[in-house]
């Protein structure tokens, strides 16, 4: 019985690890703003370093540091290029 329990636990772990990459968001075909363009917009808005940027839930999302040395979370609209979220990361 223990062997079957271990087998199912192992399969569940492997399945969960594989699902995280399989479900990763991709930029939409209609996105007009590339990752590089989103980064340029963020730098123009005061970000000195972008530590993470990825397609997620229909927008560019990530984290970065501004000139004040604080870390921020951001969202960039992929159609307009406007920053729609710019909040300090606690």
C-alpha positions in Angstrom: 0.0 0.0 0.0 2.8 2.4 0.8 4.4 1.8 -2.6 1.2 2.8 -4.4 0.8 6.0 -2.2 4.4 6.9 -3.0 3.8 6.3 -6.7 0.8 8.6 -6.8 2.5 11.3 -4.7 5.5 11.2 -7.1 3.2 11.4 -10.2 1.3 14.4 -8.6 4.6 16.3 -8.1 5.9 15.6 -11.6 2.5 16.6 -13.0 2.4 19.9 -11.0 6.0 20.8 -12.2 5.1 20.1 -15.8 1.9 22.1 -15.6 3.6 25.3 -14.5 5.5 25.6 -17.7 2.8 24.2 -19.9 0.4 26.9 -18.8 2.8 29.9 -19.1 1.2 32.8 -20.9 2.5 33.9 -24.3 2.2 37.3 -25.9 -1.0 37.6 -27.9 -0.9 37.7 -31.7 -2.6 41.1 -31.6 -0.1 42.7 -29.1 1.4 45.8 -30.6 4.0 46.4 -27.8 7.0 44.0 -27.6 8.8 43.2 -24.5 11.7 45.5 -25.5 9.2 48.4 -26.1 7.6 47.8 -22.7 11.0 47.9 -21.1 11.8 51.2 -22.8 8.6 52.6 -21.5 9.4 51.5 -18.0 12.9 53.0 -18.2 11.4 56.3 -19.4 9.1 56.2 -16.4 12.0 56.0 -13.9 12.9 52.3 -13.7 16.6 51.8 -13.5 16.6 48.0 -13.6 14.0 45.6 -14.8 14.5 42.3 -12.9 11.5 40.4 -14.4 9.1 40.9 -17.3 6.7 38.4 -18.8 3.4 38.0 -20.5 0.8 37.2 -17.9 -3.0 37.5 -17.9 -3.2 39.7 -21.0 -0.5 42.2 -20.2 3.3 42.6 -19.6 3.9 42.1 -15.9 7.1 42.2 -13.9 9.3 43.8 -11.2 12.0 46.3 -11.2 13.9 49.0 -9.3 13.5 52.7 -9.6 16.0 55.5 -8.9 14.8 55.6 -5.3 16.3 52.1 -4.8 12.9 50.6 -4.0 11.4 47.6 -5.8 8.1 48.0 -7.7 5.6 45.7 -9.5 4.3 46.9 -12.9 1.8 46.0 -15.6 2.1 47.4 -19.2 -0.8 47.3 -21.6 0.3 45.3 -24.7 -1.9 47.3 -27.0 -1.2 50.9 -25.9 2.1 50.6 -24.1 0.8 52.5 -21.1 1.8 51.5 -17.6 -1.4 50.3 -15.9 0.1 49.3 -12.6 3.1 50.8 -10.8 3.1 49.8 -7.1 5.8 49.4 -4.5 6.6 45.8 -3.9 6.2 45.1 -0.1 
